[in-house]
Amino acid sequence: MAAMAKATSPAYICAQCTRAQLLLRRARPPIITSPRRWQATRSPASNSTTTNSSGTTTTSKTTENDDVDRKSPSKATDSPPAPEPGAMSQRLQEATEEALLTGGRAGRKAVEEAGFSDELKERLFSRIQDAKFRAEHAGAFAEAGIPRAADRDAYAAATTPAWTGTESTEDAVLRMLNDAHKPLARNLRSAGKPKYPDLQPVELRIRPEARPSAGQRVASAREKAAVYTGLGMKGKKDTDLTDEEREARTAEFRERFKPAGRTMPATLQGLASLANERIEDAIARGQFKNIPRGPGIERDKRADNPFIDTTEYIM
């Protein structure tokens, strides 16, 4: 029974071998049978009979083309041109390349185990390396193919990497900077630096003051002396006044230099000093001695008792 079960059960084939067999079947080009050039058109055969030493006869056919080939041996030795692969062969070759590109190591190993010729393997692997190199340096190839007459937009579109569906870190940082700091207007960009109003230069160097001459000092001294003499404090006019008038004028001058005689101050500190001065003058005159006072405030003695809680006292 075990022998029968072993005979009836199919042999195990791994997935890698199955994939290699499928690739071999798909990539193997169809066999196209084409007659040879010198056998394509054959004229009616002329039979020639020969007799061997053993007594058997063989018939040989000679054609006109054989005569021509004999006359021109160079044509017979020329190899026929390689037939152009058909659409099916090209499609199978593309499928093999796609399997190599997408299959990774497994696809490459399957192609190696499939039994391809070394020439075909070398051609496929060179195409794969060429495609990878072009994909890695796509920007350089696109930049090299741009004509000189192309504008800036075409140059930027050719050199910019293709959109992969995710925003790169550089683009995200640039977008955040543009959102945080708005770019300048076009009129400011084209004009360059912004225009400032024309300001006059400021002289910051220290210059020595001009010293007045002796004549200028004497003239200014005379003017100041004339001001004091015009006040009438000394002179012949004082002799014309009586003692009462002279005392009245002296008191008037004294009142002028008192703080009360000056103008009303405009600051709080000036008002406070004026009020304090008037209060002190009133105290000196004795105006606060006989002020009638009201009855004193009656205070509960229990409020100051430290042994009674304040909360109980209020309630």
C-alpha angles and dihedrals in degrees: 000000000000090000091050092048090048091050094048097044113091120243116262115249120187122231093247093057091047091052091049092051091050092050090048092052093046097044096044106100118231117264109249113194112208124172119243120266094245092045098046096090117029122182122220106298121248108214120220120188122212128185120216126211090256091060098253119129124219126194119219124194121215123193136189090248091059088056091051091048091051091051092050108036092169091068092051093053094050112104116237117252115267111258115246111250115251129234093269092053092050091049091051090049091052090049090052092050090049091051090051093049097046100030097062116193093347093056093047092049091048090054091049092050092044091076102245118168119262091244093054092046091050091049093049094046092048090052090050092050090047091051092049092049092050091048092051094047099033092132093056093048091048091049092050091053095052113107119234093243093061118117128237095265093055091048092051092047091051097046097041113096117248120267110263098184096259128085115243122233093247093053092047092051092047091049092050091049092050090049093049097042114030113219120248122268118265094249090056092046094052095043092053112209117028116254117251125199116265106263125193115242115255118227107226099170116111112240125194115250117250112252115228117240125247092258092054092050092051092049093050091048091053092051092051091048091051090055092056093045091051092061091075097229091128129025145072093303091070091066092059092060124085124234093258093051091047091052092047092052092047090052090049091053090049091052090053093059094048119100091238091058094055126087121283110277116241098210131076092239091054092049091049092051091048092050093048091050093052092047091052091049090051092049089050090052090051098243092139097055101083101037112143110239127207129230118292124256113266110228127194112240092213091065091068094043108116092202094062119078113239091225092057091047093053093047 
